[in-house]
Amino acid sequence: MKSKMVEASLLTEHDFGKDFKFYEHIIGHQHHDHIICIECGKIEEFVDEKIEELQAAAAKGKGFTITGHDLNIYGICEDCQAKKK
C-alpha cells in the first residue's frame, strides 16, 4: 500500500532490499542516484553527468523519451572493507 505522501508526490519511496522502505522528499530535492553498502546499509547519494548523458543516449537510441529513472549501485563501503582486513 502506497503512503499518502507518496501518492501526493511529496515523497518518493525506495526499496533497497533491506525489508523496509526508505523515503525522500521530492520538493526542492535535486535528482540523484544511490550507492548502497550491502554489509552495513550505508547509503550515499551522488550525481554524475556522464551517467545521465549515457542514459539519455540509450533512451534516444531506442526511441524513448525519459520521464524518470532510478539507479542503485550495490557494493561494500570503505568502512566495511577495512573491518574485513
C-alpha positions as CSV (number, residue, x, y, z in Angstrom):
1,M,0.0,0.0,0.0
2,K,1.4,3.4,-1.0
3,S,1.9,6.1,1.5
4,K,-0.5,9.1,1.2
5,M,2.6,11.4,0.9
6,V,3.9,9.3,-2.0
7,E,0.5,9.4,-3.7
8,A,0.5,13.2,-3.2
9,S,4.0,13.4,-4.9
10,L,5.6,14.8,-1.7
11,L,7.9,11.8,-1.1
12,T,9.5,9.1,-3.2
13,E,9.7,5.6,-2.0
14,H,12.9,3.4,-2.3
15,D,13.2,-0.3,-1.7
16,F,16.9,-1.1,-1.3
17,G,16.2,-4.7,-0.3
18,K,16.6,-4.4,3.5
19,D,13.0,-5.4,4.3
20,F,11.9,-1.8,4.9
21,K,11.3,1.3,2.8
22,F,13.3,4.5,2.5
23,Y,11.6,7.8,1.8
24,E,13.0,11.0,0.4
25,H,11.2,14.3,0.0
26,I,10.8,15.5,-3.6
27,I,10.2,19.2,-3.4
28,G,13.4,21.1,-3.9
29,H,15.5,17.9,-3.9
30,Q,17.8,17.5,-6.9
31,H,17.7,14.3,-8.9
32,H,20.4,11.9,-7.7
33,D,21.3,8.2,-7.7
34,H,22.4,5.9,-4.8
35,I,25.3,3.7,-3.8
36,I,24.2,1.2,-1.1
37,C,26.5,-0.9,1.1
38,I,25.2,-4.5,1.3
39,E,27.0,-5.0,4.6
40,C,26.0,-2.1,6.9
41,G,23.2,-0.5,4.8
42,K,25.0,2.9,4.4
43,I,23.5,4.9,1.5
44,E,25.4,7.6,-0.4
45,E,23.7,9.9,-2.9
46,F,25.6,11.0,-6.0
47,V,25.1,12.9,-9.3
48,D,27.2,12.0,-12.3
49,E,26.6,13.9,-15.5
50,K,28.3,11.2,-17.7
51,I,25.8,8.6,-16.4
52,E,22.9,11.0,-17.1
53,E,24.2,11.5,-20.7
54,L,24.6,7.8,-21.3
55,Q,21.1,7.1,-20.1
56,A,19.7,9.9,-22.4
57,A,21.7,8.5,-25.3
58,A,20.5,4.9,-24.6
59,A,16.9,6.1,-24.4
60,K,17.1,8.2,-27.6
61,G,18.7,5.2,-29.4
62,K,15.7,3.1,-28.5
63,G,13.2,5.8,-29.4
64,F,12.2,6.6,-25.8
65,T,11.7,9.9,-24.0
66,I,12.8,9.6,-20.4
67,T,10.2,10.5,-17.8
68,G,12.2,9.3,-14.8
69,H,14.7,6.7,-13.6
70,D,16.3,5.1,-10.6
71,L,19.9,4.0,-10.4
72,N,21.1,2.0,-7.4
73,I,24.6,0.6,-7.2
74,Y,25.3,-2.1,-4.6
75,G,28.7,-2.8,-3.1
76,I,30.7,-2.8,0.1
77,C,31.7,0.6,1.6
78,E,35.3,1.5,2.7
79,D,34.5,1.1,6.4
80,C,33.1,-2.4,5.9
81,Q,36.1,-3.3,3.6
82,A,38.5,-2.1,6.3
83,K,36.8,-4.2,9.0
84,K,37.4,-7.4,6.9
85,K,41.2,-6.7,6.7
